[in-house]
Amino acid sequence: MNKIQAPKGVHEFVPPESGAFEFVRTTLIDSAKGAGYGLIELPVFEDTELFTRGVGESTDVVSKEMYTFEDRGGRSITLRPEGTAGVMRSVIEHNLDKGQLPCKVWYSGAFFRAERPQAGRYRQFYQVGIEAIGLGDPEIDAEVIAVADRAFKNLGLKRYRLEITSLGDAQSRAAHRVDLLKFISTLDLDEATAARAAINPLRLFDDKREEMRAAMASAPLLLDYLSEESRLHFTRVQELLTLFGIDFTVNPRMVRGLDYYTGTTFEFIHPDLGAQSGIGGGGRYDGLMAELGGADLSGIGFGIGVDRVLLACEAEGSITEKIAEEFGLDLFLIAMGQEAKASVSVLLNSLRNSGSRVDMAYGDRALKGSMKAADKSGARFSMVIGADELASGEAILKEMTTGATRSIRLDSFTEHFKEIRAK
Ligand code: HAM
């Protein structure tokens, strides 16, 4: 029979590697929780209009990459390509925008973009994100960036860098747009590029083609058009980041892939990941909530790609030891003979009840095969129990890394082992 394979471009995590994925995701979430963000759990599919209106039709995400289909009731449904629009929809729907502000939420889950798959770029990928809604102060911009930065540092990452810029307020962007459109009108653009530029001229800064890069090299930069208020805000964000000890560079040519951004925007980049080097990004989206029919509240947040952060951790070898600590077994038990099996499984159960992480060699393997299983399990200790050990009430506990052994009594072992593993 033919084997059925996973759809093209999806990223799956199976044991033992899934332990590293789980560790990365949990570390990202812990950083959000530690800054007062609460969980928001949302559907993976939404009304298509949410994304066309919220994310913007000039973006690749909306124009080329959405998984859109008609459901059985004839409604147009889209698998979420990103999290921010859904959060806004839900915050409006549940009147959180009328409660205490800022409203601070975190989310974690699968997102879907029909991109060409390659290393670090998947059609189903995973993000941890946060959104802080209803506060325009630069302090919250710095907080959001710091939550991401702290998570990366907690994962032991050292080689990533942070780029920031400001897209200013509506007044700044309007002034810049006039000059940018004037500049663009001097370029010889193909039809598709001209159409993109007409919806959002900033997109041309993101064009990867060499001739477009060269053409845009002398284009007017938005940073030079910031209103006094936007300039002061951006300066304050930079001062705060410096006071927090977070390194960054200002990249005035940064273009985010989504159209809702205003003000401070940022990207975390890891140099070891090749073309897909963005491990996380975000920024302000001050008009988005009003655009989606809610109160005219400001907002800022980030989305971090868990898949890519995991690749970065692997490239830097930053979490191998932490994962062993987090997921490693304390003890691996080996029962020799049928009779010992029942006793060992009772001991195993009592050790687990007391909080130890324990497993045993199942099946009827010879001692050699069972020892191999103990090695593979990565457990710190192993212990063999057969008829002799049961008769004498004593067994040998072996420390796997050093090979050191000690004789222990089986009747008081569960309590005693708690002390042993604590050392
Ligand atoms: P984004 O930059 O489109 O922003 O995505 C955030 C992160 O998701 C990227 O930096 C990357 O690590 C990861 N990512 C995106 N696409 C893929 C893919 N195809 N495969 C693997 N990883 C991917 C957003 O989604 C915004 N919603 C972030 C945000 C929140 N802005 C404000 N609030």
Residues whose N, C-alpha, C, O or C-beta is under 5 A from the ligand:
A	BS01	HAM	P81 E82 G83 T84 R113 E115 G120 R121 Y122 F125 G129 I130 G257 G278 I279 G280 G281 G282 G283 I300 G301 F302 G303 I304 G305 D307 R308
